[in-house]
Amino acid sequence: MYKPPQGVDPTNIIASTPPISATPPLNMRKYSALNLGSPQSIDDFVILHSLGQGAYGHVDLAYNKNTPNKASNTSYFETILKYVIKEKILADCWMNDKYLGLVPIEIHVLHTLRRIPHDNICTMTDFFEDSNNYYIEMDLHGEGMDLFDYIELNEKMTAKEIRHIFRQIVQAVAHLHKHGIVHRDIKDENVIVDNTGHVQLIDFGSAAYLKPDQKFDTFAGTLDYCAPEVLRGNTYTGPPQDIWSLGILLYTLIYKENPFYNIDEIMSRDLRIPWSLDEESIDLIKCMLDRNVDTRLTIDQVVHHKWLQQ
């Protein structure tokens, strides 16, 4: 049996890329890692190009040469392949599941989300492994453009468009929290937007399950989106830190910049408001970026905030 090594689970970016065709129905697919007869391998895939490179793994756009699109007889189904380097996965980031076997928590969480899917959360269609990596296969959403690039290309988004995008992200996070999951790396690069404005939350490399009275004591996520209590080295529960990240994200959607430029500003600087979209949006941002964890909004309070109810 594979022994989990010390290290860090990879996360990172999916960038813009055109689709070939729609993907086959989810209920037609089973995990090839559990197919003892002929499991998939990376050799079954043609890599089209890289979509992102992180310190502990990378993401490719690919297609499986063994599964052509029979509807057209000329093309294949595009897919996203995320490489998870085994030797980089922390020892406490594994789960032993009676169905899946020993897998990284990321795969286990994505498996859980297959059983409780949400329209604004990415879907793992398959996973497999070799001696070096786990490979997570996911549907391509739209053209694969992340929210970071979307914001760069759409400098004059209306309040209605911003609200539409942010509401979907909030609904995704509410679904996670309802089912005892925290994302812990919410940021614009981990949100994919299609050409209709429909979004999906991706990258569960930092995700974790919530347990009663459990607190985390390790850093997870991205510094610019990290809550001050985590930067202080305090133990933390998870959901309030997702809320802080949502506050940074909404600010970035509206003002096209991060509200804090360094760790010192995250810890203590007053929130700068360059201009007012409306009073309700400013109130929501301030309530999510409350440095007092006890008074910071919960996800249910965010969902029902008057700005999102408009």
Secondary structure as UniProt FT lines:
FT   HELIX           26..28
FT   HELIX           32..34
FT   HELIX           42..44
FT   STRAND          45..54
FT   TURN            55..56
FT   STRAND          57..69
FT   TURN            70..72
FT   STRAND          75..85
FT   HELIX           86..88
FT   TURN            91..92
FT   STRAND          94..97
FT   TURN            98..100
FT   STRAND          101..104
FT   HELIX           105..115
FT   TURN            119..120
FT   STRAND          124..129
FT   STRAND          133..138
FT   TURN            142..143
FT   STRAND          145..146
FT   HELIX           147..153
FT   TURN            155..156
FT   HELIX           159..178
FT   TURN            179..180
FT   STRAND          181..182
FT   HELIX           188..190
FT   STRAND          191..193
FT   TURN            195..196
FT   STRAND          199..201
FT   TURN            205..206
FT   STRAND          208..209
FT   TURN            212..213
FT   HELIX           223..225
FT   HELIX           228..231
FT   TURN            232..233
FT   HELIX           239..255
FT   HELIX           263..268
FT   HELIX           279..288
FT   TURN            293..295
FT   HELIX           299..303
FT   HELIX           306..309
//
